[in-house]
């Protein structure tokens, strides 16, 4: 019997039941939910880093985005508010589109 001890998507329990299996689970407190979202984000970013093709990369990016959506209510924010913060930061500091890689800054 596999032991997972990790945050799962909301419908996974239904899938387990349809397979005729039983499970143990717990509902997380807000604080623990946030901790587990952070842990799951780390896991999904690592999985994204190891992808070898566009399909797998998009699957992992979708998981990351789903976790962002799950985290927002924990911070009393909406996706629209997050997008507003993102746009303001991009306007002020730019994005990551050009692939600029800073090596060093010199104090001349």
C-alpha positions in Angstrom: 0.0 0.0 0.0 1.7 3.3 -1.1 2.1 6.1 1.4 2.0 9.6 -0.1 1.8 12.2 2.6 1.3 15.1 0.2 -1.2 17.5 -1.0 -3.4 16.2 -3.8 -5.8 17.6 -6.3 -9.4 17.8 -5.1 -10.9 15.0 -7.2 -8.2 12.4 -6.6 -10.3 10.8 -3.8 -13.1 10.3 -6.2 -10.7 8.5 -8.6 -9.4 6.3 -5.8 -13.0 5.4 -4.9 -13.9 4.6 -8.5 -10.9 2.2 -8.5 -12.5 0.4 -5.6 -9.8 1.4 -3.1 -10.0 3.1 0.3 -7.8 5.8 1.7 -6.8 7.8 4.8 -6.8 11.6 4.5 -7.0 14.7 6.5 -8.3 18.2 5.9 -5.5 20.7 6.4 -5.7 23.9 8.4 -5.1 27.2 6.5 -1.5 27.3 7.9 -0.7 23.7 7.0 -2.4 24.1 3.6 -0.1 27.0 2.8 2.9 24.9 3.9 1.8 22.0 1.7 1.2 24.3 -1.3 4.7 25.6 -1.0 6.1 22.0 -0.8 4.0 21.0 -3.8 5.2 24.0 -5.8 8.8 23.0 -5.1 7.9 19.5 -6.3 6.2 20.7 -9.5 9.0 23.1 -10.3 11.5 20.3 -10.0 9.3 18.2 -12.3 9.2 21.1 -14.8 12.9 21.4 -14.7 13.3 17.7 -15.7 10.9 17.8 -18.7 12.2 16.8 -22.1 9.4 18.0 -24.4 6.8 20.7 -24.8 3.8 18.5 -23.8 5.4 17.5 -20.4 6.5 21.0 -19.8 3.0 22.4 -20.3 1.6 19.7 -18.0 3.9 20.8 -15.2 3.4 24.5 -15.9 -0.4 23.8 -15.6 0.2 22.1 -12.2 2.2 25.1 -11.1 -0.5 27.5 -12.2 -3.1 25.5 -10.4 -1.1 25.7 -7.2 -0.8 29.5 -7.7 -4.6 29.6 -8.0 -4.9 27.5 -4.8 -2.6 29.8 -2.9 -4.3 33.1 -3.7 -7.2 32.7 -1.3 -4.8 31.9 1.5 -3.4 35.4 1.0 -6.8 37.0 0.6 -6.1 37.7 -3.1 -7.6 37.0 -6.5 -5.9 36.1 -9.7 -6.8 39.5 -11.0 -4.9 41.1 -8.1 -1.9 38.9 -8.7 -2.0 39.8 -12.4 -2.1 43.5 -11.5 1.0 43.0 -9.3 2.8 41.1 -12.1 2.0 43.8 -14.7 3.2 46.6 -12.4 6.5 44.7 -11.7 7.0 44.0 -15.4 6.4 47.7 -16.2 8.9 48.8 -13.5 11.6 46.1 -13.9 10.8 44.3 -17.1 9.9 40.6 -17.7 12.1 37.6 -18.4 11.3 37.4 -22.1 14.7 38.4 -23.6 16.8 35.8 -21.9 19.3 38.3 -20.4 21.8 36.6 -18.0 23.7 38.9 -15.7 27.3 37.7 -15.0 28.7 40.5 -12.8 28.3 44.2 -11.9 31.4 46.3 -11.6 31.9 49.3 -9.3 34.0 51.5 -11.6 
